[in-house]
Amino acid sequence: MAAARRAGAADPRAGFRRAEPGPAVPQGLLRAARKSGQLNLSGRSLGEVPQHVWRINLDAPEEAAQNLSFGAADRWWEQADLTKLILASNQLRSLSEDVQLLPALTVLDVHDNQLTSLPSALGQLENLQKLDVSHNRLTSIPEELLQLSRLRSLLLHHNELSHLPDGFGQLVNLEELDVSNNHLTDIPTSFALLINLVRLNLASNQLKNLPADISAMKSLRQLDCTKNYLETVPSKLATMASLEQLYLRKNKLRSLPEFPSCKLLKELHAGENQIEILNAESLKHLNSLSVLELRDNKIKSVPDEITLLQKLERLDLANNDISRLPYTLGNLPQLKFLALEGNPLRAIRRDLLEKGTQELLKYLRSRIQDDVTSPNGEPPVTAMTLPSESRVNMHAITSLKLLEYSEKQAAVVPDEMFQAVRSHPVTTVNFSKNQLSQVPPRNNFLTSLPEEMESLARLQIINLSFNRFKVFPCVLYRILTLETILLSNNQVGSIDPLQLKKMDKLGTLDLQNNDLLQVPPELGNCENLRTLLLEGNPFRTPRAAILAKGTAAVLEYLRSRIPA
């Protein structure tokens, strides 16, 4: 009968009238929504949501009211409930409480409107998994919103929120929360209950501190606190074992926190603060760090321990007060970007800074020889090197898995070095910059490696740069766990591509500045190589233009030269 009443009330002039304020919603969109369960009304200059949108799953469609026939695929009473509603980029000032008429919604996107409040009826959308109300004018969040127990993504950025409800921790299934660009001055302590949260964005607020309980977010991988008023970071933050990206830019920090447990941390951004001292303790546990951004601070010196960051790819120290760098920075195997401009560096000319990272790293490596002794003639003692030739740094071996005996100008590596690693697995060995002729026994004019090194069954990185190897050390072919081999600045005349092909974990091979007269085409079959450095050798092919295109291009070229 309801359908009959609608049919009887039909007006032939209705097409010339606007029953709804604002632009009408095309019937074709509604028909498609009944089939797909998704309705996109973004960018239609809607001042309010038409009533028939809220009632799309309750009322019969207009076609049915006009007795139009429905095929088997178009029977409206069998069609899907609306699960996704997009109302973004309109002119909505409010949402009706009738939103509760869409209980099957899993996604509601109302970003980029003019909302000043949200209806309490949102709390009845028990299936909602994503709610985007960003870029509006919200000043508060209704308590009912905290009833959305299945919510996984909540986007509240670019609003006018000055506080969040205390019970925010009830949203226990939340994985993504963005409250950036608001007016928040504190964070509810109940945030500690958000144990499934993976991404948390607190940027561009007015936070002066973070609650220590935030460390309970054991799943958190990305934390953005950019542009606040933080003077310190709670020490418990260092216990967040899953943290991979931490943004602390544009705050008031005077020092970096220590991160003994953040072994997965890959990116640390702390530029535009007031950091004066870069402590060795803040760096030495960051073994996975690939990006360290500290530009626009007041840092005066860089500790030698920065060379422990063997996976570092980007280091930004621009616009600080650094007058001197540890030259061993040039030996970082993965470093591709180094920014130093705006510092009062004494030993590095401005024109050298303008030549780019690779020239700068080459210069730093060339100066290591001048930096190996301190003013009193004694070898420098750092957390990275051994205090003497007879004492073993067990902390480096057990905690950092690092067998380190570099820059000693030593003719001998003590036997206790190798005795120490027999019961402790190591992943990195560095004997560079010495006067060794063999290892062991005692005697960097290194020309060979002992067969005993094959027992280092977990070795991942080896740095043998700046020695006197004439051939590729055969023992390395048998250490199949190796991921990085650094053999630059030696006298290596040949390599065995068939043996290298068997090293399926090898990703970086540095053979720069050696005596390779030819590059075997079969090396192109080592497709696991991500970084192959061959510059500075006397071979004629591949030409420099091909080398400049990068590793993938070089490998492809070599494969094309393999005889049929």
Salt bridges, closest charged atoms under 4 A:
ASP11 OD1 - ARG13 NE 3.62
ASP11 OD2 - ARG17 NH1 3.12
GLU20 OE2 - HIS52 ND1 3.64
ASP59 OD2 - ARG55 NE 2.84
GLU63 OE2 - ARG31 NH1 2.74
ASP74 OD1 - LYS35 NZ 3.07
GLU78 OE1 - ARG75 NH2 3.05
ASP109 OD1 - HIS111 ND1 2.71
ASP132 OD2 - HIS111 ND1 3.77
GLU176 OE2 - ARG199 NE 3.87
ASP178 OD2 - HIS157 ND1 3.34
GLU267 OE1 - HIS269 NE2 2.98
GLU272 OE2 - ARG249 NH2 2.94
GLU281 OE2 - LYS284 NZ 2.96
GLU293 OE1 - ARG249 NE 2.72
GLU293 OE1 - HIS269 ND1 3.95
ASP296 OD2 - ARG295 NE 3.17
ASP316 OD2 - ARG295 NH1 2.78
ASP351 OD1 - ARG349 NE 3.04
GLU359 OE2 - LYS362 NZ 3.94
ASP370 OD2 - ARG367 NE 2.98
ASP371 OD1 - ARG324 NH2 2.18
ASP415 OD2 - ARG442 NH2 3.09
GLU451 OE1 - ARG478 NH2 2.03
GLU454 OE1 - ARG478 NE 3.01
GLU527 OE2 - ARG559 NH1 3.82
